[in-house]
Each structure stands twice: as C-alpha cells, then as structure tokens.
C-alpha cells in the first residue's frame, strides 16, 4: 500500500529528494477522440486515454473514459457536462465503448506530451 502525502507541505529539501527519486520515471499518454454523436438535441463526444508510467523497469497502466455533453445555447454549442470514468489497469472497459448500443468510433489519436 502506498501512502500519499500532501507535497504542498514539503520543505524544499524534501521536494528535492522526491524529485530525485522520481527522476527515472517516464510517462507516455495516448488520447483518442470520437466523432460527434447526436441525440435529443444534444451532441456527445467521447475521449479515452491510456497513461503508462515506467519506473525502475515496471509498467503502471491507467485508463479513463470521458463523455462530453454539449447543448446549444444562443447559437453556440457549450459543454453541459463531462462524465469521467477511471478504470485503473482494466483496459477492457475502454475497448468496448458504445453509444445507443453501437461501438463508438474514435477518429483521432495523439500523445499530448509530444510536440510537433
């Protein structure tokens, strides 16, 4: 079990020690964005992500799914809500995303940590 501490309360020396411990960690992120879906006057977009952290030869995976709900207000589409599901290491949950019983089509894939 990992105990977490509030790093805002750390001294500069404690932060320096923590940075040195975490220095060899490497994180890769993959984000996918779906096409736009319509239902009942709302529009929906899904995003799913995979975060892989490598530390001392070990891989740590985290997966998430977000559903963005858009509503039209005064000729503009605005975000009404964002629903987020965190799945830890269970990739199967983000592989079988459906909308109205049909698989969601993801059109864009990118790594936000990579620069052009």
C-alpha positions in Angstrom: 0.0 0.0 0.0 1.4 3.4 -1.0 0.9 6.2 1.5 0.4 9.6 -0.1 1.4 12.9 1.4 0.4 16.5 0.6 3.5 17.8 -1.2 2.4 21.4 -0.7 3.6 21.0 2.9 7.1 19.7 2.0 10.2 21.7 2.6 12.4 22.5 -0.3 14.8 19.7 0.8 12.0 17.2 0.9 10.8 18.2 -2.6 14.4 17.9 -4.0 14.7 14.4 -2.5 11.3 13.4 -4.0 12.3 14.8 -7.4 15.5 12.7 -7.4 13.5 9.5 -6.5 11.0 10.2 -9.4 13.6 11.3 -11.9 13.9 8.0 -13.7 10.1 7.7 -14.2 8.8 8.1 -17.7 5.2 8.7 -18.7 3.5 8.2 -22.0 0.0 9.3 -22.8 -2.3 8.2 -25.6 -5.6 10.1 -26.1 -8.3 9.2 -28.6 -11.3 11.5 -29.6 -14.5 10.2 -31.1 -16.7 11.5 -33.8 -19.7 13.6 -32.8 -22.9 11.8 -31.8 -26.4 13.4 -31.7 -29.4 12.5 -29.6 -32.3 14.5 -28.3 -30.9 17.9 -29.3 -27.6 17.3 -27.5 -24.3 16.4 -29.0 -21.8 14.0 -27.5 -18.1 13.4 -27.9 -16.1 10.7 -26.2 -12.4 10.6 -25.3 -10.4 7.8 -23.9 -6.9 7.7 -22.6 -4.1 5.4 -21.6 -1.4 6.6 -19.3 1.7 4.4 -19.0 4.3 5.2 -16.4 7.6 3.3 -16.4 9.7 3.3 -13.3 12.6 1.0 -12.5 11.6 -1.5 -15.2 8.0 -1.7 -14.0 5.0 -0.5 -16.0 2.0 1.1 -14.4 -1.2 1.5 -16.6 -4.2 3.7 -16.1 -7.2 4.0 -18.4 -10.0 6.5 -18.4 -13.1 7.4 -20.5 -14.8 10.8 -20.7 -18.2 11.6 -22.2 -18.7 15.3 -23.1 -22.3 16.5 -23.4 -22.9 19.7 -25.5 -26.1 21.8 -25.6 -26.9 24.6 -27.9 -27.4 28.0 -26.2 -27.9 31.1 -28.2 -26.5 29.7 -31.4 -23.4 28.3 -29.7 -22.6 24.8 -28.6 -21.4 24.7 -24.9 -20.3 21.9 -22.7 -23.1 21.0 -20.4 -21.3 18.2 -18.5 -18.2 15.9 -18.5 -18.6 12.4 -17.2 -15.4 10.7 -16.3 -14.8 7.0 -15.5 -11.4 5.8 -14.2 -10.6 2.2 -14.8 -7.1 1.7 -13.4 -5.5 -1.1 -15.2 -8.7 -2.6 -16.7 -8.2 -1.7 -20.4 -11.2 -3.8 -21.5 -13.6 -1.1 -20.2 -12.3 1.5 -22.7 -12.1 -1.0 -25.6 -15.8 -1.7 -25.6 -17.3 1.9 -25.6 -20.8 2.1 -27.0 -23.4 4.8 -27.7 -27.0 3.7 -28.3 -25.8 0.1 -28.5 -23.3 0.7 -31.2 -19.5 0.9 -30.9 -18.1 4.4 -30.6 -15.9 5.4 -33.5 -12.6 7.1 -32.4 -11.2 9.3 -35.2 -8.2 11.0 -33.7 -5.3 9.5 -31.7 -2.4 11.6 -30.2 0.1 11.9 -27.4 -0.3 15.4 -25.7 3.3 15.1 -24.4 4.8 15.1 -27.9 5.5 18.4 -29.6 5.1 18.9 -33.4 
